[in-house]
Amino acid sequence: MSHFKSAMKLLGPLKKPLFIKMRKERRAYPMAIGIYEVLIAERPDRALPTQWGMTALTRSKRYQKSMLEENAMRYNAEGIAVAPISDDEREHARRRLKNIINKAAVLWPKVEEARP
């Protein structure tokens, strides 16, 4: 199961518009800084699954790609755009995406390349 799918399973029970939209569209949206604290304040009983879900989401290729989109914005839990992605954040996402792709290439080489 992909990081994104795992994240949607863990974050779905929060029933927040942002996560509903992500799951419906099968697309990640950059999250607002501090969104975890807001979610935990509302649902302290879901602290650990929320942390796991957000970690899985932010480690997904979909999330990193969403950070690289032109005019990308961060969204709060209600699905409202609250802040633009800075150039530094975009560069960080670019490095993380490259790292994810490189790790995948090492762990799962193409079948043709694996044959002697």
C-alpha positions in Angstrom: 0.0 0.0 0.0 1.3 3.4 -0.9 2.1 6.1 1.7 -0.8 8.2 0.3 -3.4 5.3 0.7 -2.1 4.5 4.2 -2.4 8.2 5.1 -6.0 8.4 3.8 -7.0 5.4 5.9 -5.5 6.9 9.0 -6.8 10.4 8.5 -10.2 9.5 7.1 -11.9 9.1 10.6 -11.1 12.7 11.4 -13.8 13.6 8.8 -12.1 16.9 7.9 -12.9 18.5 4.5 -9.3 18.6 3.5 -8.8 14.9 3.9 -12.2 14.1 2.4 -11.2 16.1 -0.7 -7.8 14.4 -0.9 -9.3 11.0 -0.8 -12.1 11.8 -3.3 -9.7 13.4 -5.8 -6.8 11.0 -5.1 -4.6 14.1 -4.9 -2.5 15.5 -2.1 -2.7 19.2 -1.0 0.0 20.9 1.0 -1.1 21.2 4.7 -0.9 24.4 6.8 1.9 24.7 9.3 0.6 23.6 12.7 -2.3 21.6 11.4 -1.3 18.6 13.5 -1.8 20.6 16.7 -5.2 21.8 15.6 -6.3 18.3 14.8 -5.1 16.9 18.1 -6.7 19.6 20.1 -10.1 18.6 18.5 -9.5 14.8 18.7 -6.9 13.9 21.4 -8.1 10.3 21.2 -6.7 10.1 17.6 -3.3 11.5 18.3 -1.2 8.5 17.3 -3.1 7.5 14.2 -3.1 11.2 13.1 0.6 11.4 13.6 1.2 8.2 11.6 -1.2 9.4 8.9 0.4 12.8 8.5 3.9 11.3 8.5 2.8 8.9 5.7 1.2 11.7 3.8 4.1 14.0 3.9 6.5 11.2 2.8 4.4 10.4 -0.2 5.4 11.3 -3.8 2.0 12.9 -4.3 2.5 15.3 -1.4 6.0 16.3 -2.5 4.7 16.8 -6.1 1.9 19.0 -4.8 4.4 21.2 -3.1 6.2 21.8 -6.4 3.1 22.9 -8.4 3.1 26.5 -9.6 1.2 28.8 -7.2 0.8 26.0 -4.7 -0.9 26.9 -1.4 -1.1 25.4 2.0 -4.6 24.3 3.2 -6.1 24.1 6.7 -8.2 21.2 7.9 -11.3 22.8 6.5 -9.8 22.8 3.0 -9.3 26.6 2.9 -6.0 27.9 1.3 -4.1 29.8 4.0 -0.6 30.4 2.8 1.6 30.1 -0.3 4.4 27.7 -0.6 7.7 29.5 -0.2 10.7 29.0 -2.5 12.6 27.4 0.3 9.8 25.0 1.0 9.5 24.2 -2.8 13.3 23.5 -2.9 13.1 21.2 0.1 10.2 19.3 -1.5 12.3 19.0 -4.7 15.1 17.4 -2.7 12.8 15.1 -0.8 11.1 13.9 -4.0 14.4 13.2 -5.7 15.4 11.2 -2.6 12.1 9.2 -2.7 12.6 8.4 -6.4 16.3 7.4 -5.9 15.3 5.1 -3.0 12.6 3.5 -5.0 15.0 2.9 -7.9 17.4 1.1 -5.6 14.8 -0.9 -3.7 12.7 -1.9 -6.8 14.9 -1.9 -9.9 13.2 -2.4 -13.2 12.8 -6.0 -14.2 14.9 -5.6 -17.3 17.8 -4.2 -15.2 17.6 -7.0 -12.7 18.0 -9.8 -15.2 21.5 -11.0 -15.9 
